[in-house]
Amino acid sequence: MRRTTTPVIALLGAALLLVGCGYTAGDRAASGGLIGAAGGAGIAALTGGTPLVGAAIGGAAGALGGAATTGSGINLGRPIWR
């Protein structure tokens, strides 16, 4: 269990840092959703779960987290799609 716990914690920490990419709430929700989906799929694959379900849960959580942040609180610059 310890072997998968450390990468999962590191991945979640990185996702929290990157969830604020973008100027608007929509940009942050989109980037948070994409990062969350990738993280959720990765965590599910590492823990023996279904990556599609992990991606759906992670994407939803990331989108909500990104939409809940403010541009003045966390802003890592213009997203690559703008």
N, C-alpha and C positions, 0 to 999 in steps of 0.2 A: 504494500500500500504506500509506503514512503517513497518508492520509486516514481510513482505517478503524482504524488501530492506536490512535490517541489515544482515540476514544470507547470502544473495547473495553477498554482499560486502565482508564479512568475507571469504566466499568460494573462491572468486576471488583472494583475497590477499594470501590465502594459496596456491592456484594453481600457482600463480606467484613465490612464494618461492620454490615450488617443481619442477618447470618446468626444472630446470637445472640438474636434476639427471643424472649422467653418465659422462663418459670420452670422448666419441666421439660424433660427431654431430648426428649420427644415434641413439645412446643411448638416447640422450637428446630429439630427435624428437619422439622416441617411448614412453618415459616416459611422455613427454608433451602431446602427443596424448591421452594416456590412462587417464591421469589426466583431460585433457580437455573434453574428452568424458563423464567421470563421472560427472564432474562439469556441463557440458551443459545439461545432462539428468536431473540432480537434479534441476537446475534452471528452466528448462522447466516444470518439474513436479510442482514446487512451484508456478509458475506463470500461470499455466493452459494451457501451450503449449503441444506439442507432444514431449515426451521424446526422441524418436528416432531421430527426426529432431534436437533437442537440442544436442544430443550426436554427431551427424554428424558435426554440426557446431563447437561445442566445441572441438571435436577431431582434426578437421582441424586446428583450431586456435592454439591449444596446440602444435601440431606437428610443425607448422610454427614457433611458439615462441621458442620451444626447439631447432630446427635446427638453429635458428638465434643467439643463445647464444654461448659463447665460454667456453671451459673448464676452462680457467684461470679466467674468470669473475665470473662464478657461478659453483661450483662443490660440490655436497653434497655426493660424494662418489660413490662407485661401485654399479650399479643397482643389484637388487636381481636375475635377470636372468643371470648374469655373474659369 
